[in-house]
Amino acid sequence: MPMKPLVIYGIGQLSELVTFYVQNDSSHKVVGYVTESPSATGHLGLPLSDLKDLELTYSQSETDLFVAISYHEQNKIRARICNSLRERGWNLASIVSRSAHIASNAAIGDNTLVLEGAVIQPWSRIGDGTVIWSGVQIGHHSLIGRYVFLSAGVVLMGCNEIGDYCHLAGGVTVKDHVTVGSGAQIGPGSTVLETVFE
């Protein structure tokens, strides 16, 4: 089966990481990059286009996009670009490692990145634009908002709710039935035992 062309927004380290995973563990093929007002015409040996010219360069019916922007400005840059591209009619693909373990009845939104060794248990819901790093465990019946960044080794024990735009740093553990409010940032190695507000 032919691989679907994918254009990646962004030329930073997350873009390079996504490129590696797509090339080695995906049903897509990276065909180019796009950013706002680029200062070069290529990146990693492929064409680099200006965002304003995207429709002149690629076909919406034949090409998917992925926005590879990290948690800068509390994930809101990623949200802005994703929303703009959706409004322009682009399909935003999710990139999910084949070594991630995702329950058949879990739901994952668009432009979501799920890296190797992640576990998403039954009845969990993952919002659009979320990044789930290596080794993250999302317990059953958990609800992850939009544009969340879960760093390596985060553990949600189950029935958790993580609000939009949150960033949980590496090694955070959240007790079951605990909510983390929208926009919260939890430092590395923290244990969250009760509800956290922004």
N, C-alpha and C positions, 0 to 999 in steps of 0.2 A: 504494500500500500504506500503511495507516495506521501512524503512528509509535507505538511502545510507550511508555506512560507510565514516567517515571523519577523517583524521589525521590533527592535527594542528601543524604547525611549530611555535616553541616558547614556553617558559614556564614563561613569565613575566605576568604582570597585564593585558595586552591586551589579552593574551592567555586565562587567567582565565575568563575575561569578555566575550570573544567569546564563550567559553565553556558554560557559563550560557545561552547565547542567543540561541545557537544551541540546548541545552537540553530542553529549554522551548518554543522555537518559530521557529522551523525549520523542514525541511524534511530530515535532516541529523542526524546521530548518531555519536558522537565522540567515536572513538575506540582506540586512542592513540595519542602520541605526538612525535615530532622529533626536534632535534636541532643538532648543530655541537659540537662534542666531549662532550657529556653529562657526568656529574659527578655522576649521579644516574641512576637507571634502571626504575624508575616510576615517575609519576606526577599526582596529583589529583586522585590517585587510579587506573591509567591506565598505560600501558607500555610506556616507553620513549626510543626511538630509536636514533641511530646515523645517521645523514643525509647520510653518505657514504654507509650505509647498507639498505637504504630505500627500494630498489627493492627486497632485500632478505626477507623483513619482510611483505610487503603489495603488493597486486596485483594492477597494474595500471588500469586494466579494471574494477575492482570492487570498487576501493577506490578513493575518491576525497581528495584534499589537500586544506588547507587554511593557508596562511602565516600571522600570527598575530604579526607583528612587528610595533611599533608606528612610530613617525616622527623623530626618531633618525637619525643624520647625514642627515637631510633634506630629509627624506623619502628614501634615497638611499640604505640603508640596505635592506629594504623591496623590492625595485626594483631588487637588485642583487639576492636575494633568489628566487623571483618569476621567473625571467628570467632563472636562472639555472634550476629550476624545469620544466619549459616549455620545455627547450632544452632536458631534460631527458624524455620527453613524458608524464608528469603528467598533469591531468586536475585540474585546480584551480577553486574551487567553489566560488560563491559569497554568502554572508550571508545577507539576507534582512528581516528585521522585518515585520511581517504581519500587524503591525500598521503603517507602513510607507505608504504614499500615492504617488504612482508612476504612471504617465500617461501611458496609453497603448502604446503610440508611443515614449516614452523615451527609450533610449538605455543605458545599464549598462555593463561595461567591466567585465572581470574575476577578481577574488580575491578582490572584492569590498565589503565593510561592510557598510550597511545602517541600522542605529538604529531607535528606535521607534520615531514616531512623525515627521520624516523627510518628506518633500514634494518635489517631483521632477516633475515639470510641463511639459506640452507637448513640444515636439521637442527638449528636452534637451538631451545631450550626456555626459556620464560619462566614463572616461578612466579607463583602467586596474589599479588595485591595489589601488584604492582610498578609503579613510575612510570618511564616512559621519555620523557625530555624531547626537545625539538626538536633535530634534527641528530645524534642518537645513532646510532652504527654498531656493530651487533653482528655480528661475523664468524661464519662457518659453524661448525657443531658446537659452539656455545657453550651453556652451561647457566647460566641466571640463577636464583638461588634465590627464595624467597618474601619479599615485603615489602622489596624492594630499591628504592633511589632512584638512578637514573642521570641526572645533571644534563646540561644542554645541552652538546653537542659531545663527549661521552664516546666514545672509540673502543676497542672490543675487537677485536683483530686476528684472532682466530679460535681455536677450540678452547679457549676460556677457561671457567673455572668461577668464578662469583661467588656466595659463600655468602649465606644468609638474612640479612636486616636490614642489609645493607651500604649505605653512602652514598658514591658516587663523585661528587665535586664537578665543576664545569664544566671541560671541557677535559682531563680525565684520559685518558691513553692506556695501555692494558694490552697488553704484548707477547703474541704468540700462545703458546698452551700454558702460560699462567701462571694460577695459582689465587689468588683473593682470598678469604681465610677469612671465615666468618660473623661479622657484627658489625663488620667493618673499616670505617673511615672514611678516605677518601683525599682529600687537600686539592686545591684548584684547580690545574690545569695540571701535575699530577704525571705522571711517566712511570714505570710499574711494569714492571720487567724480570725480577723473580723473585717467587716465591710470597710472599704477605703473609698473616700470621695475625692474628687479632683483637687 
